[in-house]
Amino acid sequence: MIIDRYDKTVYDVLHNGLTNIEEIFGADALFYYGEFDHRLGIVKRFTDAIEQLKKDEQTKDRIVILLNTQGGSVEVVEKLVEIIRFHYKEVYFVIPDVAFSAGTIFCMSGDKIYMDYSSALGPIDPQVFSIKENRYVPALGYLDKVGELIEKSRVGDMTQVEFSYFQGLDLAFLKSCDQAKELAVTLLEKWLVDYKFKDWNVHKTNPDKKGMPVTEQEKIVRAKEIATSLSNNNAWHSHGRHIGIKTLQTKLKLEIDDYSNNEKYRLPIRDYNDIMIGLIIRNRYPSFIHTRHFLYE
C-alpha cells in the first residue's frame, strides 16, 4: 500500500504500541479488523501474516489476537482457527470493542478471552452469502422468518404478500442457512471443550460440586448450554445485540479475563486500538491486519 508522511508517523506509533502489547502478554500479536468475507482474500492475507511472524527468531508459542469484527462467514473462521492452531499452542483473544456473530465463535477457539466493561460479544448468527442479494445475510434471522411463515400457514393466518414471499423462497439457500447454523454450534461446542475449558479441572462456583473434579461430559454439557443460549435469537432479539462481560460471566457462566481496572492491560490496549480505529475510519478500510511485520488493508 502507498503510505503518506502522516500515515507513516501513525504506523510508527502503532508498531510501538503493538510491540508493547506483545511484551505485556509474552506473545506474538495480531490485530484484525473487518468482516470474515471470503471475497476479501482474508485467509491468504491471514496466512501470510502468521507465517511472517513464525519466521522471526523472536516468535513465541502464544499469540494474542486483538479482534474487532461484525462477523461474517463461519467457514472462513474455521479456516483461520486451523491456521492459528497449526502454529501456536496458546491463543488469547482481546476484544477492545466488539466481536459479533462469527467473531464470537472465533473467540471461543481461544484459551483465554480478555474484555473490559465496554467490550461486547454477540449472539452467534452466522452469515451466509446470498447470490440474490449479493451480500451476506444472518442465517438465523432468515430461518426464524421462514419458521414464522410456516406457523402462520399452519393456522391459516398468512397474508397474500407473505404467501408470495414464501413461494419465492430459495430452498437451496434455506438449506445453506440451516447448515451454517449447525456448523456454528458444532464448532463452538468443540472449541470450548478443546481450548477454553482445557484447564477447567475443578468446580469453582457450584456449591454442590465445589472442589470436585470436572468431567469431560460436564465440559460438553456446559459447552452445549453456551452454544444453545448464544444461538437463541428469541432470547437476544437482535443480531447486533451487545453482550457485555457481566452477562457472559453470570448468565452464560463463561470465564472472561476482565482488564477493566488493570491499567497494565487497559491503557496500552485502549491507546493502540483508538489510534488504529481512527486510521481505519479515516481511510475507510473494509478490513485490516497488523503484526510487527505485516500491514495489510
Order of alpha helices (4+ residues) and beta strands (2+ residues): alpha-beta-alpha-beta-alpha-beta-beta-alpha-beta-beta-beta-beta-alpha-alpha-alpha-alpha-alpha-alpha-beta-alpha-beta-beta
